[in-house]
Amino acid sequence: MGVGILDSFVPDEYPMRSSACPRCGRTAEQRFRGPCADCRAELRATIVGQAQDLDATYVPSMNVTPNAVAQKDD
């Protein structure tokens, strides 16, 4: 595989900047705009996904009538 743009991405190379958290509005020092560390921790604690075991078999429903050309007898 080739080298992608994210393979050479180093977050520590970006400077810390003061920006307002879009969630709570507090000013925080961070490299990228987004939720502050407190909001990220709260979101991780409250919005937790549970893994589910899904049935891998798929049976399509016949809610569409077949095309008349496809049914044509030659």
URBEL-V705756 format. One record per backbone hydrogen bond with DSSP energy under -1.0 kcal/mol. NH is the residue of the N-H (numbers start at 1). CO is the residue of the C=O. If there is no record, write none. Layout:
# URBEL-V705756
NH_CO, NH_CO
This chain:
# URBEL-V705756
13_10, 14_11, 17_30, 19_28, 21_26, 25_21, 28_19, 30_17, 40_36, 41_37, 42_38, 43_39, 44_40, 45_41, 46_42, 47_43, 71_67
